[in-house]
């Protein structure tokens, strides 16, 4: 967990600024460890407040001190047992080397691994590529280059290949060279993107991003992670994180990670798992990386119930990436040649693992059914300077 525990406590006590509160909420949404800490601290803070209120209303300071002492003891005991003795949920992701999520896929590195960070602030900026922009409903066009700001209520078309646009509050938009999209600021300050042509991928930053695919009923909210929008199919794919459909009749429908949601099904949402080969991201990898090799692995079930594959000699710097959603709790074991790692997982809680790839026999022992393995890839990614 990278979020300091004292920051979570400040937020619960109402001492964080609005900007800090949004950042903390976003971090908690991405990190199961931070969510567990907030749950523990939240119970303790609620107990402290209830005890103090009851005692002071009864005008019994001595009783208040006893309640506060009890609540403090509960805080220490619960936090100590759950956090210090290792009973907190298993980490949502274990990366060796220790870098967390990147842009669209879980195997990518974040800023600590060399990927440029998104711009901060409340505006839109073209970060990579060239484009043409015009006001919504207008005809005049302006040429845009890297670093140029983009006004809200604007229609954007890439001029020569894929583009990257940094959205308000740390969000990112990647679009194909044949795309057309509209950028808006909502009244609540959040970014809104409407895809008109082509394909675009969006990464949520410190705030959710509202999305739409023109001519369809796909109205979406990307709370965290990344998704892919395709106008020609048309559909939306949850690449990682939390993506909701604004369903007809009210309410939100969550799109499972690794699933596609077709258009024109808002009244009765349905999704299906989408294989890697049906998700074309070559245009994106070429925009972000100087060198890129990503290969999906096919693991076969062995007689003992484990999953196995043989990895050829990988290129230097390659990593093995796995995503699991175990059907049962218990031990997960990874063996790759002489390399071995063990983790205790909980049922239905997503878990990600990235370790250096090596040639040899790969064996995975999963708790529960083999269907708990959702993604397995070997990747070598070299960010552009």
N, C-alpha and C positions, 0 to 999 in steps of 0.2 A: 504494500500500500504506500503510494507516494504522497498522499494528502496528509499533512500533520494532524494528529488527533486534536490538538488544541484549536485548530481552525474549525473543526466540526463542532466542538463545544461552544466556540464563540458564536457560530451560526445558530445553534439551538437556543442560546441565551439572548439572541437578538442583537448581538454586538457587532455583527459583520455589516459592512456597507452593502448597498444593493448590488454593486458590481461583484464584490466578494461573494455574496450569497448566491448569485447566479453561477459563478465559477465553481463554488463548492457543490451546488446541486448537480451540475454537469459532471463533476468528478465522481460524486457518489453514484450517479446513474451508470457510470462506466466501470466502477470498481466494486466487486462484491465484498472485498475486505473493508473498504470505507463504509459501505452500506451496513455491514455488521456492527462496526464501531458506532455509527449513528444510531442504530437501533438500541444498543446497550446504553449509550449516553442519554438517549431520548427517554428511556424508561426511568433512568435515575433522576434526570432533571424534572420529569413529571412528578415523581415521588417527592422530591424536595419541595416543589412548588405547592403540591397538595398538602403536605405536612405543615409547611409554614402558614398557608392560608387558614387551615383548620385551627391551628394553635393561636395565631394572632387574633382571629375572630373571637375565640373564646377568652382572649385576654389572659392567657396563661403562658408567660414567657418561659417558665421552667419546662412546661410540656413541649413548647416549641423547640427548646434546646434538645430535649430527648428525641423528638421526631427528626430534627436535623441530623443529630448524631447517628440515629438509626439509618436514615437515608444515605448519609455519607458512607456508613459501613457497607450498606447494600451496593452502592456504587463501586467501592473498592473490591468487594467480594465478587460481584458479577463481572466487572471489567477484568479483574485479575484472572478469574477462572476461564472466561471466554477468550480473552486476548493474550494473556501472558502465558497460559498453559497450553495454548495451541488448540483450543476447542472451537475457534472461529472457523467459518467455512473455508474450504480449500481455496487458494487464490484463483481468481478467474482466469489468469494467464501466467504462465511461467516462460520467460524468454531468456535464453542463454545465447549470446550476451544479453544483459538485462536492458533491453529496449522494448517499448510497448507498441501499441497499435500505430499504424501509419495512416495511409490515405484510404484506399478502397478495400484492400484485402488484409486479412490478419497476418500474413507472412511479411508484410512490409514493415520497415522501420519508421520510427518517429523522428523528431528533430534531433535527438541525441545520436541518431544513426546517420545523420547527414542530409536528411530531407529538409528543404527550406520550410520555415514556419510560415503560416498564413499571416497576412497583415492584420493588425489590430485596428480597432475603431469601429465606427458605425456606418462607413461607406462601402461602396463597391469599387474594386480596382482590377484592371486587367493586369495579370501577373506574368503570363507567358503567351506568346503568339500575337497575331494582329487581328483586328476586327473592325467592323463598321457598326455604328450606333445611330439610332434615330429615335426621337420621342414617340411614344405610343400614339398611333393615329396620325403621325406626321410623316413627311416625305424626305426632309433634309437629313443627310447622313454626315457623320463625322468619322474620320479615320482615327483609330486607336492603336497605340503601341504599348509595350510593357511598361508598367508603372502609371499609366494614365488612369485617372478616376473616371467612373461611369455614373452618371446621374441616375437616380431612381426613376421609375416610370419610363423605361427605355427598352427598345427592341435592339437586340445585338445579333450580328451574324459574323462568324469567323471569316477572315479574308483569305487566309492561306494556310489551311491545316487546323488541327485541334488547338484549343485555347484553354487557359486556366484563368478563372476570375475568383478573386478573394471576396467573400461575402462579409457582411457585418458580423461582428463578434466571433471571428475566427472560423467561420464556415468557408468552404471551398466548392467551386463549381468547375468541373471539367466537361468540355463539350467537343464533339466530333467536328471535323472541318465542314460538313454539310449541314450543321445544326442551325437552328434559329431559336432564340429564347428571349423571354421578357423578364426584366428585373423590376421588382417593386419593393417599397418599404410599407409594411402594414402599420396600422395605427398603434399597435403595441410595440413597435420598434423592430419586430422580427423581419427577416428577409423572406420574400416570396419569389419563387421562380416558376414560370410557365414554359414548358417545352413545346415549341410549335413544329419544328422539323428536326430530323436526325436523332441523335442520342446524347444524353448528358448524364454525368455521375455527380452526386452531391455528397459532401461530407459535412456533418453537423459540427459546429464549434461549441461556444459557451451557451448558445441558445438554439432551440429548435428552428428548423427551416420548413416553411410551408411550400408544397410543391403541387403542380398540376400538369397534366398532359392535355394539350389542346384537342378539342373535339371528342373527348372521352369523359367518363365519370370518375377518372382517377384524380381525386383530391386527397393529398397525403400530407402527413406531418412526420418529418424525420427528427426524432427526439435525440438520438445519439447514433454514432457509427456512420455508415455510408450506404447509398442505394444507387441503382442505375435506372434511368428512365429511357424508354424507347418509343418513339412516335410511330415508326413503321409497323411494329409488331401488332398492336401497341400493348405495353405492359410496364410494370415496375418490378424490379428485383431488389430484394433486401440482401445486400452483400455482407453486411455485418451490423450489429447493433439493433436499434429499436425503430421500426417504421410502422406507422399507423395509417390505415385508410379511414377517411371520414365517410362512414357508411351512410347509405340513404336511410332517412328516418331518424337520424341522430345516432350518436355513439361512435366509438372508435373500434376498428378491427385491426388486430396486430398481425403483421405479415411475418411469418417465421423466417429466421435467418437462413439464407441459401434457397429461398423459395421465390417464385415469380407470381405476381398477381395480374391476371389479364384484365383488360378494360371491359367495361359494360357488365360488371358483376357486383356493383355496389349494393344492390338490394339483397343479394345472397352471396357474400364474398367466399371465394374459394381460391386456394393456392396449390402449387405443385412444386416439388423439388426440381431445381434446374441444374443439369450437369455443367461442369466447367466448360466443356466444348461448345455449349450453347450461349455462353456469356462472352462476347467478343470485347476484350479490353486491350487489344494490341495497340490501338490508337492512343490509349491512355498511357500505357507503359512507355511508348515511344516519346511521349511528351515529357514524362517525368524522369526517366532513367536513361543513362548513357548506354548501359548494357542490361539485358533482362532475359532470364531463362526461367520459365515456370512450367513445371510438369506435374500433372495430376497422377497420383499413384492409385493402382488398383490392387487392393489387398484381398487375399483369398482366405476363407475360413479353413483352419486346419482341423485334424482329427480331435485334438484336445480342446477345441472351442476357441483357441486364440486366432488371431489374424496374422498373416505373414506375407512378405514380399522380399524380393532380392533387389537391392539397390546397386546399380553400376557405379563405377568410380565417378564421383561428382566433380564439377569444376570447383577450384578453390573459392572459398567464401560462400558455398552453398549451405542452405539450412533446410531441415525437415520441419514442416509445419503440420500440426494436427489440431482439429477441433472435435471435441466430444460432447455429447449430451447423454450421459449414462442412464440406462433404464433402471439400474439398481445402484445403491451405494456400495462402496467397498474399495479395494485396492486396484489401481491401474498401474500396469508394469509395461515399460518400454525397453526393449533390448535391440541394440544395433551393433553387431559385432561384439566387442568387449565393453561397449558402453551400456549402462543400465540405469534407469531412473524409476522410482516408485512414488505414487501419490495416492492419497485417500480422497475419493470423490463422493459427492452426495447425489442422490437420484435427481435427474431432470435439471441439474445445475450445469450450465455450459462451462467447459474447461478448454483452454488453449495451451498448446505447448509448442515451442520452437527451440530446436537444438541443432548443433552443427551436423550436417549430413556427412555420411561416410559410406564407403563401399561395404557390402556384406548383407547378411540376413537380417531383415527387420521383423521383429515379433512383437505384437501388441496383445496384452492380456487385459480385457475389459471386464469390469463388473457388469453383469447382466448380458443383454443381447448384443450381438455384433452390430446391430443397427445403430448403436450408440455412437459409432464413429461416423461423423458427418463430413469431414474434409480431411484430405491427406495430400500434401503437395511438397515437392522439392523446388526451392527457388533460389536463384542467385540474382540479386538486384544491386546495381551500381548507380547511385543517384547522380544526376547531372550536377556539375559545379554551379 
